[in-house]
């Protein structure tokens, strides 16, 4: 047998096999973070595109109605539960496209469709006043939804929340005033109730915003089926979760009223409570008047 034929028949030694395996493992270790990073960047790009489209829909809505869309509709047969209204009101300006309300970096349960988990209720005639089609599945908040047997039910998972409340300033005599888009919770008509806010905070006019390029209006929500329709500024209160997500490299994409989108790390958006003067810049982003918290107003 020739020497070359003998070498071809010998095959790999154990050492050679281990070397090959080691090289493959090293290559996987090098390439996997690159692949994951590329996937995350692609998700972030899609999310930013979604928010820009929502920004255009918001512009069309406020041009027509002057005011921002209300947060949600109280559903009187859900024992205080609510159905989201701002996404439904903006939907018609997107040609009915519901896909732009889903960020691919979020849990798949956040996709807006009839198969999502959570409490199920369907739109009645009074819901059509807030953009719903008669008989379609309501997009529900979670914390107060209660079934007929009294058990708590999760709401609808949702990717994006609107800045309804802002960073709470507390002028004397009106501790519930809100400095976001207004935070209005409409009531249903089925029990003869008013259709205006239970908080009486009033919807804000888009033109009342002092600095549109600095006013954060919609951002990634910390989606968990518990009133995902709103984002909130405050952390530090026991049992209170940061309502701005950390799904994009530890942060969130945020849409500002002038239509531009920025990425911010979560800690650069949420504010401490009690408020601290060092966070004035963050507090301003939440408030339509572009003012930080004023401790004198709490006295």
C-alpha positions in Angstrom: 0.0 0.0 0.0 1.3 3.4 -0.9 2.0 5.9 1.9 -0.7 8.4 0.6 -3.3 5.6 0.6 -2.5 4.7 4.1 -2.9 8.3 5.3 -6.2 8.6 3.6 -7.5 5.5 5.4 -6.2 6.5 8.8 -8.9 9.1 9.5 -8.9 11.6 12.4 -7.1 11.0 15.6 -8.9 11.9 18.9 -6.7 15.0 19.3 -7.5 16.2 15.8 -11.2 15.7 16.4 -11.0 17.7 19.6 -9.2 20.5 17.9 -11.9 20.7 15.2 -14.6 20.7 17.8 -12.8 23.4 19.8 -12.5 25.5 16.6 -16.2 25.1 15.9 -17.1 26.1 19.5 -14.9 29.2 19.3 -16.5 30.2 15.9 -20.0 29.8 17.4 -18.9 31.9 20.4 -17.7 34.6 18.1 -20.6 34.5 15.6 -23.6 34.0 17.9 -23.4 37.4 19.6 -23.0 39.0 16.1 -26.2 37.2 14.9 -28.1 38.0 18.1 -27.0 41.6 17.9 -28.1 41.9 14.2 -31.4 40.4 15.2 -31.9 43.0 18.0 -30.9 45.8 15.7 -33.4 44.7 13.1 -36.1 44.6 15.8 -35.2 48.1 16.9 -35.4 49.4 13.3 -38.9 47.9 12.9 -40.0 49.4 16.2 -38.7 52.8 15.2 -40.6 52.6 11.9 -43.7 51.6 13.8 -43.4 54.6 16.1 -42.9 57.0 13.2 -46.1 55.7 11.6 -47.9 56.1 14.9 -46.5 59.7 15.0 -48.0 60.4 11.6 -51.3 59.0 12.7 -51.2 61.1 15.8 -50.5 64.2 13.7 -53.5 63.5 11.5 -55.7 62.8 14.5 -54.7 66.0 16.4 -55.1 68.1 13.2 -58.7 66.9 12.9 -59.7 67.0 16.6 -57.1 69.3 18.1 -57.0 67.2 21.3 -55.0 64.0 22.0 -56.9 60.7 21.9 -58.2 59.5 25.3 -56.5 56.7 27.1 -59.2 54.1 27.6 -62.9 53.5 28.1 -64.3 52.3 31.4 -66.3 49.1 30.9 -69.1 49.1 33.4 -69.8 45.4 33.2 -66.1 44.6 33.9 -66.3 45.9 37.5 -64.1 48.8 36.8 -62.1 47.3 33.9 -61.2 49.3 30.9 -60.8 49.0 27.1 -58.0 50.8 25.4 -59.1 53.7 23.2 -56.1 55.6 21.8 -54.8 52.7 19.6 -58.3 52.1 18.2 -58.7 55.9 17.5 -55.4 56.1 15.7 -56.0 52.8 13.8 -58.2 54.4 11.1 -55.4 56.8 10.2 -53.2 53.8 9.5 -55.7 52.2 7.1 -56.7 49.7 9.7 -53.2 48.3 10.0 -52.7 46.8 13.4 -49.3 45.4 12.8 -47.6 48.7 13.5 -48.8 48.4 17.1 -46.5 45.4 17.7 -42.8 45.7 18.4 -41.0 42.4 17.4 -38.7 42.7 20.5 -41.8 42.2 22.7 -43.5 39.0 23.7 -45.5 37.5 20.8 -48.6 37.9 23.0 -48.4 41.6 22.2 -49.6 41.1 18.7 -53.0 42.7 18.2 -55.3 39.9 17.1 -58.2 37.9 18.3 -56.2 34.9 19.4 -54.2 36.7 22.2 -54.5 35.4 25.7 -56.3 37.4 28.4 -59.9 38.3 29.3 -62.2 38.4 26.3 -65.0 40.9 25.8 -66.6 42.2 22.6 -67.4 45.7 21.5 -71.0 46.8 22.2 -72.7 49.8 20.4 -71.3 52.3 22.9 -67.7 51.2 22.1 -68.2 52.3 18.5 -68.0 55.9 19.8 -64.3 55.2 20.5 -63.3 53.6 17.2 -64.2 50.0 17.8 -66.2 47.9 15.3 -69.3 46.4 16.7 -68.6 42.9 17.9 -64.8 43.1 17.6 -62.7 41.9 20.6 -61.9 44.7 23.0 -58.3 45.5 23.8 -58.5 45.4 27.6 -56.6 46.7 30.6 -55.8 44.1 33.2 -55.6 45.2 36.8 -59.3 45.9 37.4 -60.9 43.4 35.0 -62.9 40.9 37.0 -64.9 38.0 35.7 -68.5 37.2 36.8 -67.2 34.8 39.5 -65.0 37.5 41.0 -61.6 36.3 39.9 -59.0 38.7 38.5 -58.3 38.3 34.8 -55.3 39.5 32.8 -55.8 42.1 30.2 -54.4 42.4 26.6 -50.7 42.4 26.1 -49.6 45.4 24.2 -46.3 46.8 22.9 -46.8 50.5 23.2 -48.1 52.9 25.7 -49.1 56.6 25.5 -47.8 59.2 28.0 -51.2 60.0 29.5 -50.3 61.3 32.9 -46.9 62.9 32.5 -44.7 63.5 35.6 -47.3 64.4 38.3 -47.2 68.0 39.5 -49.4 68.8 42.4 -50.8 72.3 42.5 -52.8 73.1 45.6 -56.4 71.8 45.5 -55.9 69.5 42.5 -53.7 66.5 43.4 -54.8 64.5 40.4 -53.8 67.0 37.7 -51.8 65.3 34.9 -49.2 66.8 32.5 -49.2 64.2 29.7 -51.8 63.9 27.0 -54.6 64.2 29.6 -55.1 60.6 30.8 -58.9 60.8 30.2 -60.8 57.6 31.0 -64.1 57.7 29.3 -67.2 56.0 30.7 -69.6 53.9 28.7 -73.1 55.0 28.0 -74.9 51.8 28.8 -75.8 52.9 32.4 -76.6 56.5 31.6 -73.2 57.7 32.8 -71.2 60.7 31.6 -68.7 60.0 28.8 -66.1 62.2 30.4 -63.1 61.5 32.6 -63.6 60.1 36.1 -60.4 62.0 37.0 -61.6 65.2 35.4 -58.1 66.0 34.2 -59.2 66.9 30.7 -57.6 66.0 27.4 -54.8 68.3 26.4 -54.7 70.2 23.1 -51.8 69.2 20.9 -51.0 72.9 20.4 -50.7 73.4 24.2 -47.4 71.5 24.2 -44.6 74.0 24.7 -41.8 72.0 23.1 -43.0 69.3 20.7 -39.5 68.0 20.1 -39.0 67.4 23.8 -42.4 65.9 24.7 -42.4 62.1 24.8 -45.8 60.9 23.7 -45.5 57.1 22.9 -42.9 54.5 23.9 -42.2 50.8 24.4 -44.4 49.7 27.3 -43.3 47.2 29.9 -45.9 44.7 28.5 -47.3 42.2 30.9 -51.1 42.4 30.2 -51.6 44.9 33.1 -52.8 48.2 31.6 -50.0 48.2 29.0 -51.8 51.1 27.1 -50.0 53.8 29.2 -46.4 54.6 30.1 -45.6 56.3 33.4 -42.8 58.3 34.7 -42.4 57.2 38.2 -40.5 54.5 39.9 -39.6 54.0 43.6 -43.2 53.5 44.8 -43.7 50.0 46.4 -45.5 47.7 44.0 -45.2 50.1 41.2 -43.4 48.9 38.0 -41.5 51.0 35.5 -43.9 51.3 32.6 -41.2 52.1 30.0 -39.7 48.9 28.7 -36.0 47.8 28.5 -36.4 45.5 25.5 -34.0 47.4 23.2 -30.5 47.0 24.7 -31.8 47.9 28.2 -33.9 50.7 27.0 -36.9 51.8 24.9 -37.7 53.6 21.7 -39.7 56.8 22.3 -41.8 58.9 19.9 -41.8 62.6 20.4 -44.6 64.9 19.4 -42.6 66.5 16.5 -42.5 63.0 14.9 -38.9 62.0 15.6 -37.9 58.8 17.5 -35.1 58.3 20.0 -33.7 55.4 21.9 -33.1 55.9 25.6 -31.9 53.5 28.3 -34.7 52.9 30.7 -33.1 54.7 33.6 -32.8 57.8 31.5 -36.6 58.0 31.2 -38.1 56.9 34.5 -38.0 59.3 37.4 -37.7 58.7 41.2 -40.4 59.3 43.7 -40.2 61.4 45.9 -38.8 63.6 43.1 -35.3 64.9 43.2 -34.0 68.1 41.5 -31.2 66.3 39.8 -33.8 64.6 37.5 -35.4 67.8 36.2 -34.3 67.1 32.7 -36.0 63.7 32.7 -39.2 65.1 34.3 -39.5 67.7 31.6 -39.7 65.1 28.9 -43.0 63.8 30.4 -44.8 67.2 30.8 -46.6 69.1 28.0 -45.5 72.4 29.6 -41.8 71.3 29.6 -41.5 72.1 33.3 -39.9 69.9 35.9 -41.5 69.1 39.3 -41.9 72.1 41.6 -41.8 71.1 45.3 -43.4 74.3 46.3 -46.7 73.2 44.6 -46.9 70.3 47.1 -47.3 72.5 50.1 
